[in-house]
Amino acid sequence: MKCWTKYTNHIFGIVKCKSRARDVLFWIGMGQDIEDKVKACGLCAQHQSLNAKEPMLMPEIPERPWSKVATDLFEYQKQHYLLVVRLLLKVQKL
């Protein structure tokens, strides 16, 4: 079991650790062994709380049409264009 630790840095979490280990190693029950090892690691538990997902921020709803726009410059068939798009937000009711 010790050999896989040189290929993975298990403070990145179970999924990343499994992915990196699968690139170079395989044994029967490897996924479960890696999960057990990462769950038992104190350093992993310490870093896991630092990687908590942040709540999704809702953008503010425009008060008037065309009050929020997005722009992009692009080239098509050797012509340059400026694209301006009105941002629309639909609020879903729960």
N, C-alpha and C positions, 0 to 999 in steps of 0.2 A: 504493500500500500504506500510505502514511503516514496517510491519512484515517481509517482504522478505529481507530487508536490513541486518538483523542480520545473514542470511544464505549466503549472497553473499557479495563480496567486489567488487563493480562495477568499480573500477579503472582497472580491468583486461580486460574490454571490454564487448561488448554486447553479443557475442557468449558464452564466459565463464560464464558470469553472468546468462544467460538464462539456461545454462546447470546445474549450481549449484542450481538454484531456482527450476528447474523441479524435482530434486532429492527429494525435501521435500514438495513442494507446487504445487497447480494448481488452476487457476481460468480462466474463459473465458476471452480472450483478454490479458492473462498474457504476451505473447511475445511482443505485441505492447506496453503494459504498461512499461515493462522493457526497451525496446528500447527508449521510450520517456524519461524515468527517466535518463538513462545513457547519452543520447544526451544533456539533459539539465544540467548535472552536470559539473561544472567548473573544479573540480579536475580531472574528467575523461578526459576532453578535454586537460588539461595540461599534463597528463601522456600519452595520445594517441600519441602525437608527439614524445615522447621518445621511443615508440615501433615501429618506422618506419622500414619497411623491407629494408634490405641492398641489393645492387645490386649483382647479381650472378657473381662470379669471374671465368673467363675462365682459366683452367689450361694451362700451357705452353705445346706446342707440342714437343714430343721427336724428336731429330735430327736424331737418328739412332735407328735401332731395338735393343731391349733389353737395351736401355739406362735408361728406367724407369721400375722397377719391384716392385711387391708386394709379400710379403712372409707371410706364416702362418704355425704354427705348429699344428698338430692334431694327434689323435690316432684313429685307425680303426682296429678292431679285435685284440686288444692287441699289435699292432705294432705302433711305432711312425714314423711319416712322416713329412718332410719339403716340403711344397708346394711353388713353385716359379712360378709366373705368369707374363708374359710380359703385360705391360699396353699399350693399343692401344687407341688412341683418334681419333674420326672421327669428322671432322669439317663440320657442316651443313652450306651450303650456303643459304643465304636468298634472 
